[in-house]
Amino acid sequence: MEEYREHVRFQINTTGTLILESGFKVTFVVKDISQRGAKLLLSNTFVVPEKFIIEIVSPDHQKIKKCKAAKQWQRGPLLGVRLISSETITL
């Protein structure tokens, strides 16, 4: 199968938190990530709003990438997101 993505996706298995505007938080596992997007596996299935914040913990647990994100698609607990803007926080 031919790949049509603009940026290469990397398989990864790290954790993160999705934060809604209300402050509600849901944990997730990052299944893959690229420069512009990611596929997340949510710990709870619920309908995700169009925009939110995600925090992704680096595999070495030394940094957190905090991103504004937008929902691209959702199939149950699987969620595709577009990363809009980000900052890296060193722990």
Secondary structure, DSSP 8 states (H G I E B T S, - for coil): -----SS--EEEEEEEEEE-TTS-EEEEEEEEE-SSEEEEEESS-----SEEEEEEE-TTSSEEEEEEEEEEEEETTEEEEEEEEEEEEE-
